[in-house]
Amino acid sequence: MLSTISHWPVATVLEVLMGYGHAVLMQSLMGETTAVAHGGDPQDRTASPRP
């Protein structure tokens, strides 16, 4: 997997990273800021800030 990525153009790698960052940003803007939305443990109360 890593050997495949190393052959990608730098622009492609940046597009993937920016795309992932954009997805996370949009989730945050939409209010999906819980631990579950970010792939955390639903039972971990410390991961989700309380109002």
C-alpha distance matrix in Angstrom:
0.0 3.8 5.4 5.2 6.4 8.8 10.4 11.3 15.0 16.0 18.0 15.2 13.4 16.9 17.6 14.8 16.0 19.6 19.1 17.9 20.7 23.1 22.4 23.1 26.1 27.5 27.1 29.2 31.7 32.1 33.0 30.0 30.0 30.2 27.9 27.1 26.0 23.6 22.2 24.5 26.9 29.8 32.1 31.3 34.2 33.5 30.4 32.5 35.3 38.7 41.1
3.8 0.0 3.8 5.3 5.1 6.2 8.9 10.2 13.5 13.9 16.5 14.3 11.9 15.3 16.8 14.3 14.8 18.5 18.9 17.6 20.0 22.7 22.5 22.9 25.7 27.5 27.3 29.0 31.5 32.4 33.2 30.4 30.0 30.5 28.2 27.8 26.7 23.9 22.8 24.9 27.5 30.6 32.7 31.5 34.3 33.1 30.1 32.4 34.9 38.4 40.8
5.4 3.8 0.0 3.8 5.5 5.2 6.9 9.3 12.7 14.0 16.8 14.8 13.1 16.7 18.2 16.3 17.3 20.8 21.1 20.4 22.8 25.3 25.3 26.0 28.7 30.4 30.5 32.2 34.6 35.5 36.5 33.8 33.5 34.1 31.9 31.5 30.2 27.5 26.5 28.6 31.2 34.2 36.5 35.2 38.1 36.9 33.9 36.1 38.6 42.2 44.4
5.2 5.3 3.8 0.0 3.8 5.4 5.6 7.0 10.8 12.7 14.8 12.3 11.3 15.1 15.9 14.0 15.8 19.0 18.9 18.7 21.4 23.5 23.4 24.6 27.2 28.5 28.8 30.9 33.0 33.7 35.0 32.4 32.5 33.3 31.3 30.6 29.0 26.6 25.8 28.3 31.0 33.8 36.3 35.3 38.1 37.1 33.9 35.8 38.3 41.8 43.8
6.4 5.1 5.5 3.8 0.0 3.8 5.3 5.3 8.7 9.7 11.9 9.5 7.8 11.6 12.7 10.9 12.2 15.5 15.9 15.6 18.0 20.3 20.5 21.6 24.0 25.5 26.0 27.8 29.9 30.9 32.2 29.8 29.8 30.8 29.0 28.6 26.8 24.2 23.8 26.3 29.3 32.1 34.6 33.4 35.9 34.7 31.4 33.2 35.5 39.0 40.9
8.8 6.2 5.2 5.4 3.8 0.0 3.8 5.5 8.2 9.0 12.1 10.8 9.1 12.5 14.5 13.3 14.1 17.3 18.3 18.2 20.1 22.5 23.2 24.1 26.2 28.1 28.8 30.3 32.3 33.6 34.8 32.6 32.3 33.5 31.6 31.5 29.8 27.0 26.7 28.9 31.9 34.8 37.2 35.7 38.1 36.7 33.5 35.5 37.6 41.2 43.1
10.4 8.9 6.9 5.6 5.3 3.8 0.0 3.8 6.6 8.9 11.5 10.2 9.9 13.3 14.7 14.1 15.7 18.4 19.1 19.7 21.8 23.7 24.5 25.9 27.8 29.3 30.3 32.1 33.8 35.0 36.6 34.4 34.5 35.8 34.1 33.8 31.8 29.3 29.1 31.6 34.6 37.3 40.0 38.6 41.0 39.8 36.4 38.2 40.3 43.9 45.6
11.3 10.2 9.3 7.0 5.3 5.5 3.8 0.0 3.8 6.3 8.2 6.4 6.7 10.1 11.1 10.8 12.8 15.2 15.7 16.7 18.9 20.4 21.3 23.0 24.8 26.1 27.4 29.2 30.7 31.9 33.6 31.7 31.9 33.5 32.2 31.8 29.5 27.2 27.3 30.0 33.2 35.7 38.5 37.2 39.4 38.2 34.7 36.2 38.2 41.7 43.2
15.0 13.5 12.7 10.8 8.7 8.2 6.6 3.8 0.0 3.8 5.4 5.4 6.6 8.9 10.1 11.1 12.8 14.4 15.5 17.1 18.8 20.1 21.6 23.3 24.5 26.0 27.7 29.3 30.4 31.9 33.9 32.3 32.6 34.5 33.5 33.3 30.8 28.5 29.1 31.7 35.2 37.5 40.4 38.9 40.8 39.4 35.9 37.2 38.9 42.3 43.6
16.0 13.9 14.0 12.7 9.7 9.0 8.9 6.3 3.8 0.0 3.8 5.4 5.1 6.2 8.6 10.0 10.7 12.1 14.0 15.5 16.5 18.0 20.0 21.3 22.3 24.1 25.9 27.1 28.3 30.1 31.9 30.5 30.5 32.6 31.6 31.9 29.3 26.8 27.7 30.1 33.7 36.0 38.8 37.0 38.7 37.1 33.7 34.9 36.4 39.8 41.0
18.0 16.5 16.8 14.8 11.9 12.1 11.5 8.2 5.4 3.8 0.0 3.8 5.5 5.1 6.1 8.7 9.9 10.3 11.9 14.2 15.1 16.0 18.1 19.9 20.5 21.9 24.1 25.5 26.2 28.0 30.1 29.0 29.3 31.7 31.2 31.3 28.4 26.2 27.5 30.1 33.8 35.8 38.8 37.1 38.6 37.2 33.6 34.5 35.8 39.1 40.0
15.2 14.3 14.8 12.3 9.5 10.8 10.2 6.4 5.4 5.4 3.8 0.0 3.8 5.4 5.0 6.3 8.7 9.8 10.4 12.4 14.2 15.0 16.5 18.6 19.7 20.8 22.7 24.4 25.4 26.8 28.9 27.4 28.0 30.0 29.4 29.1 26.3 24.3 25.2 28.1 31.6 33.6 36.7 35.3 37.0 35.9 32.2 33.1 34.8 38.1 39.1
13.4 11.9 13.1 11.3 7.8 9.1 9.9 6.7 6.6 5.1 5.5 3.8 0.0 3.8 5.4 5.2 6.3 8.6 9.8 10.8 12.4 14.1 15.5 16.9 18.3 20.0 21.4 22.9 24.4 25.9 27.6 25.9 26.0 27.9 27.0 26.9 24.4 22.0 22.8 25.4 28.9 31.2 34.1 32.5 34.3 32.9 29.4 30.6 32.3 35.7 37.0
16.9 15.3 16.7 15.1 11.6 12.5 13.3 10.1 8.9 6.2 5.1 5.4 3.8 0.0 3.8 5.4 5.1 5.9 8.3 9.8 10.4 11.9 14.0 15.3 16.1 17.9 19.8 20.9 22.1 24.0 25.8 24.5 24.5 26.9 26.3 26.6 23.8 21.5 22.9 25.4 29.1 31.1 34.0 32.2 33.6 32.1 28.5 29.4 30.8 34.1 35.1
17.6 16.8 18.2 15.9 12.7 14.5 14.7 11.1 10.1 8.6 6.1 5.0 5.4 3.8 0.0 3.8 5.5 5.1 5.8 8.5 9.8 10.2 12.1 14.2 14.9 16.1 18.2 19.8 20.6 22.1 24.3 23.1 23.7 26.1 25.8 25.7 22.6 20.8 22.3 25.2 28.8 30.5 33.7 32.2 33.5 32.4 28.7 29.3 30.7 33.9 34.7
14.8 14.3 16.3 14.0 10.9 13.3 14.1 10.8 11.1 10.0 8.7 6.3 5.2 5.4 3.8 0.0 3.8 5.5 5.0 6.2 8.6 9.8 10.6 12.5 14.2 15.3 16.7 18.6 19.9 21.1 23.0 21.3 21.8 23.8 23.2 22.8 20.0 18.0 19.1 22.1 25.6 27.5 30.6 29.3 30.9 29.9 26.2 27.0 28.8 32.0 33.2
16.0 14.8 17.3 15.8 12.2 14.1 15.7 12.8 12.8 10.7 9.9 8.7 6.3 5.1 5.5 3.8 0.0 3.8 5.4 5.2 6.2 8.5 9.9 10.8 12.2 14.2 15.5 16.7 18.4 20.0 21.5 19.9 19.8 22.0 21.3 21.6 18.8 16.4 17.8 20.4 24.1 26.0 29.0 27.3 28.7 27.4 23.7 24.6 26.2 29.5 30.7
19.6 18.5 20.8 19.0 15.5 17.3 18.4 15.2 14.4 12.1 10.3 9.8 8.6 5.9 5.1 5.5 3.8 0.0 3.8 5.4 5.0 6.0 8.6 9.9 10.2 12.1 14.1 15.2 16.2 18.1 20.0 19.0 19.2 21.8 21.8 22.2 19.0 17.0 19.1 21.7 25.4 27.0 30.1 28.3 29.3 28.0 24.4 24.7 25.9 29.1 29.8
19.1 18.9 21.1 18.9 15.9 18.3 19.1 15.7 15.5 14.0 11.9 10.4 9.8 8.3 5.8 5.0 5.4 3.8 0.0 3.8 5.4 5.0 6.2 8.7 9.8 10.5 12.4 14.3 15.2 16.4 18.6 17.3 18.2 20.6 20.8 20.5 17.2 15.8 17.6 20.6 24.3 25.6 28.9 27.6 28.7 27.9 24.1 24.2 25.7 28.7 29.5
17.9 17.6 20.4 18.7 15.6 18.2 19.7 16.7 17.1 15.5 14.2 12.4 10.8 9.8 8.5 6.2 5.2 5.4 3.8 0.0 3.8 5.4 5.1 6.4 8.6 9.9 10.7 12.6 14.4 15.4 17.0 15.2 15.6 17.7 17.4 17.3 14.2 12.3 14.1 17.0 20.7 22.1 25.4 24.0 25.3 24.5 20.7 21.1 22.9 26.0 27.1
20.7 20.0 22.8 21.4 18.0 20.1 21.8 18.9 18.8 16.5 15.1 14.2 12.4 10.4 9.8 8.6 6.2 5.0 5.4 3.8 0.0 3.8 5.4 5.2 6.1 8.6 9.9 10.6 12.3 14.2 15.5 14.4 14.3 16.9 17.0 17.5 14.4 12.4 14.9 17.2 21.0 22.3 25.4 23.6 24.4 23.2 19.6 19.8 21.0 24.1 25.0
23.1 22.7 25.3 23.5 20.3 22.5 23.7 20.4 20.1 18.0 16.0 15.0 14.1 11.9 10.2 9.8 8.5 6.0 5.0 5.4 3.8 0.0 3.8 5.4 5.0 6.1 8.6 9.8 10.4 12.1 14.3 13.6 14.4 17.4 18.2 18.4 14.8 13.7 16.5 19.1 22.7 23.5 26.8 25.3 25.8 25.0 21.3 20.8 21.9 24.7 25.0
22.4 22.5 25.3 23.4 20.5 23.2 24.5 21.3 21.6 20.0 18.1 16.5 15.5 14.0 12.1 10.6 9.9 8.6 6.2 5.1 5.4 3.8 0.0 3.8 5.4 5.2 6.2 8.7 9.9 10.5 12.6 11.2 12.5 15.0 15.7 15.3 11.7 11.1 13.6 16.5 20.0 20.6 24.1 23.0 23.7 23.3 19.6 19.1 20.6 23.3 23.9
23.1 22.9 26.0 24.6 21.6 24.1 25.9 23.0 23.3 21.3 19.9 18.6 16.9 15.3 14.2 12.5 10.8 9.9 8.7 6.4 5.2 5.4 3.8 0.0 3.8 5.5 5.1 6.3 8.7 9.9 10.8 9.2 9.5 12.1 12.7 13.1 9.7 8.4 11.4 13.8 17.4 18.1 21.3 19.9 20.5 19.8 16.1 15.7 17.1 20.0 20.9
26.1 25.7 28.7 27.2 24.0 26.2 27.8 24.8 24.5 22.3 20.5 19.7 18.3 16.1 14.9 14.2 12.2 10.2 9.8 8.6 6.1 5.0 5.4 3.8 0.0 3.8 5.4 5.1 6.2 8.6 10.0 9.8 10.0 13.4 14.7 15.5 12.1 11.3 14.7 16.6 20.1 20.5 23.6 22.0 21.9 21.0 17.5 16.6 17.3 19.9 20.1
27.5 27.5 30.4 28.5 25.5 28.1 29.3 26.1 26.0 24.1 21.9 20.8 20.0 17.9 16.1 15.3 14.2 12.1 10.5 9.9 8.6 6.1 5.2 5.5 3.8 0.0 3.8 5.3 5.0 6.1 8.6 8.7 10.3 13.6 15.5 15.5 11.8 12.1 15.4 17.7 20.9 20.8 24.1 23.1 22.9 22.6 19.1 17.7 18.5 20.6 20.6
27.1 27.3 30.5 28.8 26.0 28.8 30.3 27.4 27.7 25.9 24.1 22.7 21.4 19.8 18.2 16.7 15.5 14.1 12.4 10.7 9.9 8.6 6.2 5.1 5.4 3.8 0.0 3.8 5.5 5.1 6.4 5.2 7.2 10.0 12.0 11.8 8.1 8.9 12.2 14.3 17.4 17.0 20.4 19.6 19.5 19.5 16.1 14.5 15.8 17.9 18.3
29.2 29.0 32.2 30.9 27.8 30.3 32.1 29.2 29.3 27.1 25.5 24.4 22.9 20.9 19.8 18.6 16.7 15.2 14.3 12.6 10.6 9.8 8.7 6.3 5.1 5.3 3.8 0.0 3.8 5.4 5.1 5.4 5.5 9.2 11.5 12.5 9.3 9.6 13.3 14.6 17.6 17.2 20.2 18.8 18.2 17.7 14.5 12.7 13.2 15.4 15.5
31.7 31.5 34.6 33.0 29.9 32.3 33.8 30.7 30.4 28.3 26.2 25.4 24.4 22.1 20.6 19.9 18.4 16.2 15.2 14.4 12.3 10.4 9.9 8.7 6.2 5.0 5.5 3.8 0.0 3.8 5.3 7.5 8.6 12.2 15.0 15.7 12.4 13.2 16.8 18.3 21.1 20.4 23.3 22.1 21.2 20.9 17.9 15.7 15.6 17.2 16.5
32.1 32.4 35.5 33.7 30.9 33.6 35.0 31.9 31.9 30.1 28.0 26.8 25.9 24.0 22.1 21.1 20.0 18.1 16.4 15.4 14.2 12.1 10.5 9.9 8.6 6.1 5.1 5.4 3.8 0.0 3.8 5.7 8.4 11.3 14.4 14.2 11.0 12.8 16.0 17.7 20.2 19.0 22.1 21.6 20.7 21.1 18.1 15.6 16.1 17.2 16.6
33.0 33.2 36.5 35.0 32.2 34.8 36.6 33.6 33.9 31.9 30.1 28.9 27.6 25.8 24.3 23.0 21.5 20.0 18.6 17.0 15.5 14.3 12.6 10.8 10.0 8.6 6.4 5.1 5.3 3.8 0.0 3.8 5.5 8.3 11.7 12.2 9.6 11.5 14.7 15.7 17.9 16.3 19.2 18.5 17.3 17.7 15.0 12.2 12.5 13.5 13.0
30.0 30.4 33.8 32.4 29.8 32.6 34.4 31.7 32.3 30.5 29.0 27.4 25.9 24.5 23.1 21.3 19.9 19.0 17.3 15.2 14.4 13.6 11.2 9.2 9.8 8.7 5.2 5.4 7.5 5.7 3.8 0.0 3.8 5.8 8.8 8.6 5.8 8.1 11.1 12.3 14.6 13.3 16.5 16.0 15.4 16.1 13.0 10.7 12.1 13.6 14.2
30.0 30.0 33.5 32.5 29.8 32.3 34.5 31.9 32.6 30.5 29.3 28.0 26.0 24.5 23.7 21.8 19.8 19.2 18.2 15.6 14.3 14.4 12.5 9.5 10.0 10.3 7.2 5.5 8.6 8.4 5.5 3.8 0.0 3.8 6.7 8.2 6.3 7.1 10.4 10.7 13.0 12.2 14.9 13.6 12.8 12.8 9.8 7.5 8.8 11.0 12.0
30.2 30.5 34.1 33.3 30.8 33.5 35.8 33.5 34.5 32.6 31.7 30.0 27.9 26.9 26.1 23.8 22.0 21.8 20.6 17.7 16.9 17.4 15.0 12.1 13.4 13.6 10.0 9.2 12.2 11.3 8.3 5.8 3.8 0.0 3.8 5.4 5.3 6.7 8.9 8.3 9.8 8.5 11.2 10.3 9.6 10.5 7.7 5.4 8.0 9.9 11.9
27.9 28.2 31.9 31.3 29.0 31.6 34.1 32.2 33.5 31.6 31.2 29.4 27.0 26.3 25.8 23.2 21.3 21.8 20.8 17.4 17.0 18.2 15.7 12.7 14.7 15.5 12.0 11.5 15.0 14.4 11.7 8.8 6.7 3.8 0.0 3.8 5.5 5.2 6.3 4.6 6.4 6.2 8.8 7.6 8.2 8.9 5.6 5.5 9.1 11.5 14.3
27.1 27.8 31.5 30.6 28.6 31.5 33.8 31.8 33.3 31.9 31.3 29.1 26.9 26.6 25.7 22.8 21.6 22.2 20.5 17.3 17.5 18.4 15.3 13.1 15.5 15.5 11.8 12.5 15.7 14.2 12.2 8.6 8.2 5.4 3.8 0.0 3.8 5.4 5.0 5.1 6.4 5.4 9.1 9.4 10.6 12.1 9.2 8.8 12.4 14.2 16.7
26.0 26.7 30.2 29.0 26.8 29.8 31.8 29.5 30.8 29.3 28.4 26.3 24.4 23.8 22.6 20.0 18.8 19.0 17.2 14.2 14.4 14.8 11.7 9.7 12.1 11.8 8.1 9.3 12.4 11.0 9.6 5.8 6.3 5.3 5.5 3.8 0.0 3.8 5.5 7.4 9.8 9.2 12.8 12.6 13.4 14.4 11.0 10.1 13.1 15.2 17.1
23.6 23.9 27.5 26.6 24.2 27.0 29.3 27.2 28.5 26.8 26.2 24.3 22.0 21.5 20.8 18.0 16.4 17.0 15.8 12.3 12.4 13.7 11.1 8.4 11.3 12.1 8.9 9.6 13.2 12.8 11.5 8.1 7.1 6.7 5.2 5.4 3.8 0.0 3.8 5.6 9.1 10.0 13.2 12.1 13.3 13.4 9.7 10.0 13.0 15.8 18.0
22.2 22.8 26.5 25.8 23.8 26.7 29.1 27.3 29.1 27.7 27.5 25.2 22.8 22.9 22.3 19.1 17.8 19.1 17.6 14.1 14.9 16.5 13.6 11.4 14.7 15.4 12.2 13.3 16.8 16.0 14.7 11.1 10.4 8.9 6.3 5.0 5.5 3.8 0.0 3.8 6.9 8.5 11.7 11.2 13.4 13.9 10.6 11.6 15.1 17.8 20.4
24.5 24.9 28.6 28.3 26.3 28.9 31.6 30.0 31.7 30.1 30.1 28.1 25.4 25.4 25.2 22.1 20.4 21.7 20.6 17.0 17.2 19.1 16.5 13.8 16.6 17.7 14.3 14.6 18.3 17.7 15.7 12.3 10.7 8.3 4.6 5.1 7.4 5.6 3.8 0.0 3.8 6.2 8.7 7.6 10.1 10.5 7.5 9.3 12.9 15.6 18.7
26.9 27.5 31.2 31.0 29.3 31.9 34.6 33.2 35.2 33.7 33.8 31.6 28.9 29.1 28.8 25.6 24.1 25.4 24.3 20.7 21.0 22.7 20.0 17.4 20.1 20.9 17.4 17.6 21.1 20.2 17.9 14.6 13.0 9.8 6.4 6.4 9.8 9.1 6.9 3.8 0.0 3.8 5.3 5.2 8.5 9.9 8.0 9.8 13.6 15.6 19.0
29.8 30.6 34.2 33.8 32.1 34.8 37.3 35.7 37.5 36.0 35.8 33.6 31.2 31.1 30.5 27.5 26.0 27.0 25.6 22.1 22.3 23.5 20.6 18.1 20.5 20.8 17.0 17.2 20.4 19.0 16.3 13.3 12.2 8.5 6.2 5.4 9.2 10.0 8.5 6.2 3.8 0.0 3.8 5.5 7.4 10.1 8.7 9.0 12.6 13.9 17.1
32.1 32.7 36.5 36.3 34.6 37.2 40.0 38.5 40.4 38.8 38.8 36.7 34.1 34.0 33.7 30.6 29.0 30.1 28.9 25.4 25.4 26.8 24.1 21.3 23.6 24.1 20.4 20.2 23.3 22.1 19.2 16.5 14.9 11.2 8.8 9.1 12.8 13.2 11.7 8.7 5.3 3.8 0.0 3.8 5.9 8.9 9.0 9.8 13.1 13.9 17.4
31.3 31.5 35.2 35.3 33.4 35.7 38.6 37.2 38.9 37.0 37.1 35.3 32.5 32.2 32.2 29.3 27.3 28.3 27.6 24.0 23.6 25.3 23.0 19.9 22.0 23.1 19.6 18.8 22.1 21.6 18.5 16.0 13.6 10.3 7.6 9.4 12.6 12.1 11.2 7.6 5.2 5.5 3.8 0.0 3.8 5.5 5.8 7.6 10.7 12.3 16.0
34.2 34.3 38.1 38.1 35.9 38.1 41.0 39.4 40.8 38.7 38.6 37.0 34.3 33.6 33.5 30.9 28.7 29.3 28.7 25.3 24.4 25.8 23.7 20.5 21.9 22.9 19.5 18.2 21.2 20.7 17.3 15.4 12.8 9.6 8.2 10.6 13.4 13.3 13.4 10.1 8.5 7.4 5.9 3.8 0.0 3.8 5.4 5.7 7.9 8.8 12.6
33.5 33.1 36.9 37.1 34.7 36.7 39.8 38.2 39.4 37.1 37.2 35.9 32.9 32.1 32.4 29.9 27.4 28.0 27.9 24.5 23.2 25.0 23.3 19.8 21.0 22.6 19.5 17.7 20.9 21.1 17.7 16.1 12.8 10.5 8.9 12.1 14.4 13.4 13.9 10.5 9.9 10.1 8.9 5.5 3.8 0.0 3.8 5.6 6.9 8.8 12.6
30.4 30.1 33.9 33.9 31.4 33.5 36.4 34.7 35.9 33.7 33.6 32.2 29.4 28.5 28.7 26.2 23.7 24.4 24.1 20.7 19.6 21.3 19.6 16.1 17.5 19.1 16.1 14.5 17.9 18.1 15.0 13.0 9.8 7.7 5.6 9.2 11.0 9.7 10.6 7.5 8.0 8.7 9.0 5.8 5.4 3.8 0.0 3.8 6.5 9.5 12.9
32.5 32.4 36.1 35.8 33.2 35.5 38.2 36.2 37.2 34.9 34.5 33.1 30.6 29.4 29.3 27.0 24.6 24.7 24.2 21.1 19.8 20.8 19.1 15.7 16.6 17.7 14.5 12.7 15.7 15.6 12.2 10.7 7.5 5.4 5.5 8.8 10.1 10.0 11.6 9.3 9.8 9.0 9.8 7.6 5.7 5.6 3.8 0.0 3.8 6.4 9.6
35.3 34.9 38.6 38.3 35.5 37.6 40.3 38.2 38.9 36.4 35.8 34.8 32.3 30.8 30.7 28.8 26.2 25.9 25.7 22.9 21.0 21.9 20.6 17.1 17.3 18.5 15.8 13.2 15.6 16.1 12.5 12.1 8.8 8.0 9.1 12.4 13.1 13.0 15.1 12.9 13.6 12.6 13.1 10.7 7.9 6.9 6.5 3.8 0.0 3.8 6.6
38.7 38.4 42.2 41.8 39.0 41.2 43.9 41.7 42.3 39.8 39.1 38.1 35.7 34.1 33.9 32.0 29.5 29.1 28.7 26.0 24.1 24.7 23.3 20.0 19.9 20.6 17.9 15.4 17.2 17.2 13.5 13.6 11.0 9.9 11.5 14.2 15.2 15.8 17.8 15.6 15.6 13.9 13.9 12.3 8.8 8.8 9.5 6.4 3.8 0.0 3.8
41.1 40.8 44.4 43.8 40.9 43.1 45.6 43.2 43.6 41.0 40.0 39.1 37.0 35.1 34.7 33.2 30.7 29.8 29.5 27.1 25.0 25.0 23.9 20.9 20.1 20.6 18.3 15.5 16.5 16.6 13.0 14.2 12.0 11.9 14.3 16.7 17.1 18.0 20.4 18.7 19.0 17.1 17.4 16.0 12.6 12.6 12.9 9.6 6.6 3.8 0.0
